[in-house]
Amino acid sequence: MNSGFSIGIVSSVEKKTKLLAEHAGQIGILFFNLIWASLRFRVSAKAIFRQVHLVGIQSVPIVLLAAGLVGIVTSQQGGYQMQSSLPVYIMGSIVVESVVLEMGPVLTAIVMIGRVGARITAELGTMRVSEQIDALYSVGRDPVEVLAAPRVLAMVISMPVLVALANMVGILTGMISAQYTLGLGAERFFYGARLFWHSYDMFYSLLKAFFFGIAIPLIAVHMGLRTRGGAEGVGRTTTESVVLMILTILVIDAMFPPLFLQ
């Protein structure tokens, strides 16, 4: 019985590994095709701007709301843990570094997965099962140029801007929360923030946002274009896409400190 159970686990792991390798290979091909289409100027600028409006501008309110709440929670949690001999102005460093290096980019990415990534997968998946993708091929149009590239480029453009806004709002709400809960004024808050601030911290945050902006739409488009099985298939693929996007974001996030902060 134990032997059969072990064989089942090994078989399952093997299947999952092959599936991940298949996804990685197809996403790599999709990325190459996107780069090639962009270099040949085959992507409509009007389509890109339309997607920037849908992906970026319309996402600003929910991103800023989430960032503001993160700033408040970070400040309050830090204040609770700092009831010791540490100077209270250290809270400025805790809030700023936490928001800029980690919470701002990652939380914005997760919000965008739920708001944009899932929508892209469901939209393209519906087009696939309703044979609209095949119709594009039949009239000589490349779905990568028409559908995929504008969405990916719009996300790459929008993510760093959204993360920069999220960082500012998170720091602002964290400062306000620290002022009300700890009596920490703005001047002392930013004095503490400057103690551990590095000149490349903001670049690190925006670089992380750039990579997130590539990964999310690439996976969303890839999963949408490979959808099969009608309406049920669209729902199943969208769920798988969201899970894969979140895991990918966490893997990228885990790789950044040893690569860029050492």
N, C-alpha and C positions, 0 to 999 in steps of 0.2 A: 504493500500500500504506500509506504513512504517512498519507495523507488518510483512508483507511478506518479505520485505527487510531484517529485523532483523533476521527472521527465516533462510533466505538464508545465512546470514553471520555466524550465529551460526552453521549451518549445514556444511558450508565450513571449519570453524575452527575445528569442530569435526573430519571431514575427514582427514584434514592435521595432526591433533594430532595423530590419529590412524595410519596414514602412517608413521609418524616419529617414533612412538613407535615400529611399525613393523620393520623399518630399524634398529633401535637401538638393538632390540632383535636379528635380523639376524646377525648384525655386531658383537655382543657379542659372538654368537655361532661360527662365523668364527674365531674370535680372539682366543677362547678356542681351536679350532681345530688346528690353527697355532702353538700355544704353545705346544700342545700335539705332533704334528708332529715333532717339533724342539727337544723336549725332548727325543723323540725316535730315533733321528738322521736319520729321514726318508727324509730329504731334501738334495739334491745333492749340495755339495760344489762347484762343477763346475758350476752349474746353478746359484748359488748365485754370484760367481765372474763374470759370464757373465752379470748378471743384474747390478752388481755394476759398470761395465764398461759402460753399456747403461744408467743407471740412474744417476750415480755420475760423472764419469770422463767426459762423453760427455756433461754434464750440466755445467761444470766449466766455459767455456767462457761466456755464457749468464748470469749466476749468477754474475760473476765478473763485467760484463758490467753494469748490473742493479745496483749492489752495488756501483760501482764507480759514476754513475749518482746520486744516492741517497746521497752520501757523498757531492757531489758538490752542489746539490740543498739545502741540509740541511745547509751547510755553508753559501751559498748566502742568503737564507731566514733569517737565524739567524743574519747575518750581517746587513740586511736591517732593522730588528726589533730592533737592538741594537744601533741605532743612538741616544744614550742618554748618561747618566752619568755612565753607567756600564763599568767596565774595559773591554777592548777588548779581554784580554786573557780568559775571561769567555766563549768565543766561543769554546775553546778547550773542555770544559766540555759539552757544548750543543751538539757538533758534536759526541763526543765519547759516551755519555750516550744515545743519540737518536739512534745512529746506533747499539750499542751493545744490549741495552735493548729492542728495538722495531723494528726499520726499517730493520736491518739485518735479524733477524729470520723471520719476517712476509713477507717481500718482497721476500726472498728466497723461502718461502713456496708457495707464489702465483705463482712465476715463475715455480716452480716444479709442481704445479697443472696443469698449462697450457702445460708444456712440457712433463711431465711424467704421471701425474694422468689421464689426458684425453686419452693419448695413451694406458694406461693399460685398461681403461674401454672399449675403442673402440676395442682393440685387443681381449680381453676376450669376449666381446659382439659378435664380429664376429664369434669367435669360438663356442659360444653358439648357435647362430642362424643357423650356418652351421653344427651343430650336432657333432663337433669335441670333445666337452666336453662329450657328450654321448658316443662317441667312446672310450674315456679314461676309463669311467666306465665299458664298455663292455669287456675291456681287463684287468680289475682288478686294474687299476691305479686310485689313488685319485687325482682329480684336485687340491685340497688344497695343497698336497705335491708337485705336479709336477709344477703347475702354480702359485698358490697364494703365498706360503711360500717364494720362492726365491725372488719374487718382493718385498714383505713386508720387509724381512730381509735386502735386498740390500738398500732399502730406509732408514731403521733405521740406517744402517751403514753410509750411505752417507750424510744424512742431517746435523748432527753435524759438519762434516768436511767442507761441503759447507758453512754453516753458519759462521764457524770460518774464512774461507777465505773471505767471504763477509764482515765480520766485519773489518778485516784488510784492505781490499781494500777501503771500505767506509771511514774509518778513514784517510787513506793516501790521498785519493782524497779530502776529506774535509779539511785536513791540507793544501794541495797545493792550493786549492781554497781560503782559508782564507789568505794565504800568498800573493796571487795576488790581491785579492779584498780589504783586510783590512790591508795589510802590517804586518800581524801577523807571526812572525818567528816560526820555529819548537820548539825552546826551550820554548817560552812563551805559545805556543799552548799546549804543554804537561804539562806545569806548571798549566795551567787552568784545564786541564783534570784531573790531580791528586787531585785537590781540592775537587771534589765531587765523586771520584772513590771509590767504595767499593770492598773489596776482593772477594765477591761472585757475582759480576756483570757478569763476563764471565761465571761462572757456571750457573747462571740464564739463560743466553742467550742460552747456549748449552742444558740445560734441556728443554727449550721451543722447541728447534730444535728437540730434541729426541721425544717429544710428537707429534710434527707436523709430524715427520717421521713415526710414527705409524698410525696416523689418515688418512693421505692422501692415502697411498696404501690400507689400510683396506677398505675405502669407495670406492676407484676405483675398487678393486677386487670384492667387494660385488655387486656394480652396474653392473659390467660387467657380472658376473655370473647369474644375474637375468634378463638379457636382453631377450626380446621377440619381435617378429614382423618384422623380416627381416632387410633389410638395413635401412628402416625408423626407426625401433625400436632402432637400434644401434645409429643413430644420436640423437634421442630423449633421450635415456638413457645417452649418453655421456654429453649432455647439462645439464641434471638433476644432473649428477655426479659432474660436475665442480661447479655448484651452491652450492650443498650440501657440497663439500669439502671447498669452500671458506667460507661459513657460519660457518662450524665447526672450521676452523682455527681462525676465528674472535672470536668465543665463547671461545675457549681455551685461546686465547690471553687476552680476557677480564677477565678470571678467574685467570690468573697468578698473577697480582699485589696483590689482597687481600690474596692470598694463600701463596705467597713467598716473598713479599716485605713489609709486615707489621711487 
